C-alpha cells in the first residue's frame, strides 16, 4: 500500500504553522533545545543525543521527537504542541495503535530551516530522511506502518548539498526562476523570496508533492510544479535564474531517483550544462552542483569546460576529489548499504569499482558550476580547484566575480590604467620572512570574505594595493611608485597591468565608477 501524504487545507496549515512557531520548533529553537553536540550529531544521522535532550515533554520536545526523530506521542502530548484535530484531518499525523490506544505518529518528516533573511521555514520529506538521508530510513521504518514507500522513490530533506547550493545562489530580484530537480523544494523555497514566478520540476511525482508541502507549510507562494527530466517540462521557456541540485551521483545503477540520474558516468551533468544556455535569458544565471569524472590521461578542467555552451561565461570550482573507493563507500553509506547483509554490500561495492575501472576513472570531483549568458564572443571561463574554507553565503561574491569579468573584458591596458580602484574590505597584508631580516621574502595579500583568497605580490603590487582608495587613477599611482623606487614609469606602466588584472579578478581590488 503506498504512503499517503498530507493534503493541506490552507486555513488548517496556517494554524499548524503558527503552532510550530509558537513552540519555537524553528532552526534556532531546535539548536537551543538540543545543544551543539546533539544538533551536530543529527547531521551525521545519529539520534541518540537528541533523544536524550528531548525527554522533558514540552511542546518543543514533543514536536522534535515526533517530526524529526520518528517517535510516537500521546494525544495529550500532541494536543499541547499543535492543533491535533487539524493535523490528523490533513494527514500530518496518524493514529498509531501499535504504540498504544491514544498514540499518534508523524506521516512525514518536518525539519525546521532558516531562510536567507532568517525566515522560519520547514522542509517536508520522507520519514527518516530529514536525519541521515536514505540511510536513516531504517530508523523510522516502523513509523510508516503498512504504507512504506518504494525506497527508490524516497524524497530527502535538506542536507549539505542543498545548503551549499542555496549559499552560492545569486539572490538579485528576478522575474522568473527554475528549480530543476526540486526534490523537497528547498531551492524553490529560497527562490520564492526574490523571483516573481518560480517553476520547479522533478522526474519523481512524489518529490513534487513534497515540494508543495514544503512551500505550503512554510507560508511561501505556490510554485508552478511540473513533472519530467532535465528541461523537458519547460519546453522552450527561458529563465533569469536556473538552479539545480541534480541527481549527479556517478553510480553503476539507478537505485535512488533523488541521486542516480540514470545516465552513464557524468553525462547527466554534462547534458544539463550544455542545454542550459537555451533556457537562459540575456544575463541569466545557471547554478548547479555537479560531480565529474577524473579519467586517466585527461585533465578534469578540459573535461568540464568542454561541456560549456557558447556565449556563456563560467566559473567552475572543484571543492573535493575522492578516489573510486572513497566515492563508492560514501554513497553506499548514503543508501544504508553498510547496514545490509555483508555479501550484498560487497557485491554492490564491487559493482561500483568495476564500473570505474571500465571507464578508466581514477577519481571523482565534486563542486559547483555557475554559468551566465553573457553573449560574449570570447567568454570568460575559469575552472579552478579550491578545497579551502570559504565564507558562505557566496551568492554576492559570485555575482561580483562575473561583474569583474565584464569590467576586465571592457578595459584594455590603457583604460585599465586610467581607472580608479579601492582595496576591498577585510584585506590584510602579511609579510613573510626570516625573523630579524631587513626585508621580507615575500608579501601576501589575504582576504577574509568570499573565497578567502591569498596571493603573493611584489613590492610594487603591495604598494599599489595599499594606496588604492579610489582617489587616484592606477596610472598616477604607478608613476608615484616609479619615482619612489627610482624606476622608469613607462616600463612600470607596461609591466604592471597584468598584476592589476589578477588583483581585480580575485577580488582584492574594486573598480570605482
C-alpha positions, 0 to 999 in steps of 0.5 A: 500500500503506498504512503499517503501524504498530507493534503493541506487545507490552507486555513488548517496549515496556517494554524499548524504553522503558527503552532510550530512557531509558537513552540519555537520548533524553528532552526534556532529553537531546535539548536537551543533545545538540543545543544551543539553536540546533539544538533551536530550529531543529527547531521551525521544521522545519529539520534541518540543525543537528541533523544536524550535532550528531548525527554522533558515533554514540552511542546518543543520536545514533543514536536522534535521527537515526533517530526524529526526523530520518528517517535510516537506521542500521546494525544495529550502530548500532541494536543499541547504542541499543535492543533491535533484535530487539524493535523490528523484531518490533513494527514500530518499525523496518524493514529498509531495503535501499535504504540498504544490506544491514544498514540499518534505518529508523524506521516512525514518528516518536518525539519525546521530551516532558516531562510536567507533573511532568517525566515522560519521555514520547514522542509517536508520529506520522507520519514527518516530522511530529514536525519541521515538521508536514505540511510536513516530510513531504517530508523523510522521504518516502523513509523510508516506502518503498512504504507512504506514507500518504494525506497527508490522513490524516497524524497530527502530533506535538506542536507549539505548539498542543498545548503551549499547550493542555496549559499552560492545562489545569486539572490538579485530580484528576478522575474522568473526562476527554475528549480530543476530537480526540486526534490523537497523544494528547498531551492524553490523555497529560497527562490520564492523570496526574490523571483516573481514566478518560480517553476520547479520540476522533478522526474519523481511525482512524489518529490513534487508533492513534497515540494508543495508541502514544503512551500505550503507549510512554510507560508511561501507562494505556490510554485508552478510544479511540473513533472519530467527530466532535465528541461523537458517540462519547460519546453522552450521557456527561458529563465533569469535564474536556473538552479539545480541540485541534480541527481549527479551521483556517478553510480553503476545503477539507478537505485535512488531517483533523488541521486542516480540520474540514470545516465552513464558516468557524468553525462547527466551533468554534462547534458544539463550544462550544455542545454542550459544556455537555451533556457537562459535569458540575456544575463541569466544565471545557471547554478548547479552542483555537479560531480565529474569524472577524473579519467586517466590521461585527461585533465578534469578542467578540459573535461568540464569546460568542454561541456560549456555552451557558447556565449556563456561565461563560467566559473567552475570550482572543484571543492573535493576529489575522492578516489573510486573507493572513497566515492563508492563507500560514501554513497553506499553509506548514503543508501544504508548499504553498510547496514545490509547483509555483508555479501550484498554490500560487497557485491554492490561495492564491487559493482561500483569499482568495476564500473570505474575501472571500465571507464578508466576513472581514477577519481571523482570531483565534486563542486559547483558550476555557475554559468551566465549568458553573457553573449560574449564572443570570447567568454570568460571561463575559469575552472579552478580547484579550491578545497579551502574554507570559504565564507558562505553565503557566496551568492554576492561574491559570485555575482561580483566575480562575473561583474569583474569579468565584464569590467576586465573584458571592457578595459584594455591596458590603457583604460585599465590604467586610467581607472580608479580602484579601492582595496576591498574590505577585510584585506590584510597584508602579511609579510613573510620572512626570516625573523630579524631580516631587513626585508621580507621574502615575500608579501601576501595579500589575504582576504577574509570574505568570499573565497578567502583568497591569498596571493603573493605580490611584489613590492610594487603590487603591495604598494599599489594595493595599499594606496588604492582608495579610489582617489587616484587613477592606477596610472598616477599611482604607478608613476608615484611608485616609479619615482619612489623606487627610482624606476622608469614609469613607462616600463612600470606602466607596461609591466604592471597591468597584468598584476592589476588584472589578477588583483581585480579578478580575485577580488582584492581590488574594486573598480570605482565608477 
